[in-house]
Amino acid sequence: MAKQGKAVLCRELNKPVVVETVEIESPRRDEVMIKMTACGVCHSDLSATNGTIPFPPPLVLGHEASGVIEEVGEGVTDLQVGQTVVVSWIPMCGQCRYCTQGRPALCDMGARASLTLPDGTGRIQDANGKPVHHFAGVAVMAEYATLHRDNVIPIEEGIPASSAALVGCAVMTGVGAALNTVKVEPGSTVAVLGAGGIGLNAIQGAALAGAKTIIAVDMEDKKLEFARSFGATHTVNPGSDGEAVAKVREIVPTGVDYAFECIGLPATILQAYNCVGKGGTACVVGVSKATDNVTLSTFSMPFSEKILTGSMYGSARPRIDFPRLLDLYRAGKLKLDELVTATYSIDQAPQAFEDLQSGTNARGVIVFDA
């Protein structure tokens, strides 16, 4: 049956988020309803509130979450009520050309389910009975959410909800960019531009891969402190240390083997490319505005054989990668608990977004029933 619960909404662009009571429709065929336990406050959610990600309000935010299955719809036989799950914000159909090529993060269904469930319809109404969009097709910054079964990944019990939630975006995106997308090699050199939630996990991924030099670049000294605790061997603050590319090339004069841009700005994308030496790879993980462009010197490209690529969701294969990441966590090789530097109740969501914008946290998490 339908549930009423609190949710965090973007009602107007460039305005603070609001907390409202909404109604969540019961699951239809191949869907489940989740009682959410924790939801990370991600920069992508903030980008939806300021128009960087062009989703129209009203919009229930949230895409990085954990929870417990409350109800299953018709046809769902492999998920059970009471099961602990992490949300994957791309529904991976398993049938399109990308899924069958082993690249499900590029699934065609994801583009069709950015504001609704995959069938093109929504499951959320506000207090006036008006429909509300689903951010990234999941809308999990809410006490309840109804999702397609392909967005739900079962996990073992016993992992703190706030830590498990982060596997659904920040950890998968950052670690996956290093391990899956560019496949950082042991003994290599790496620069990570932007030491927020994604960047810290790109650093973790590079460290897991055995990189010998990992340079974190950020304008905030506090974030650079976090970066060292997650595996950075060097830090650069362009505001006080000097221009980013020059400082990186002081540390690695020939240029790094890999650079990860985890901010989403044309200037830092260009910096990442220029940090890389011959034969290296610059990987864009941050999301820019749709109108942004980067200009490169094409003359140098054939002589340097440098690669400029992107990474979507850490080239995720959630049913494989989520359990593997949690295995690394249980083995003490992947830091999750340390990423969570503040927790909030759902009513404190506006403060959580303020703290996100000011760079206060490695990751803030809304914990339900807190």
Secondary structure, DSSP 8 states (H G I E B T S, - for coil): --EEEEEEEE-STTS--EEEEEEE----TTEEEEEEEEEEE-HHHHHHHTTSS---SSEE---SEEEEEEEE-TT--S--TT-EEEE-SS---S-SHHHHTT-GGG-HHHHH-SSS-TTS---EE-TTS-B-EEGGGT--SBSEEEEEGGGEEE--S-S-HHHHHHIIIIIHHHHHIIIIIS---TT-EEEEE--SHHHHHHHHHHHHHT-SEEEEE-S-HHHHHHHHHTT-SEEE-TTTT--HHHHHHHHSTT-EEEEEE-S--HHHHHHHHHHEEEEEEEEE-S---TT------STTHHHH--EEEE-SGGG--HHHHHHHHHHHHHTTSS-SGGGEEEEE-GGGHHHHHHHHHHT--SEEEEETT-
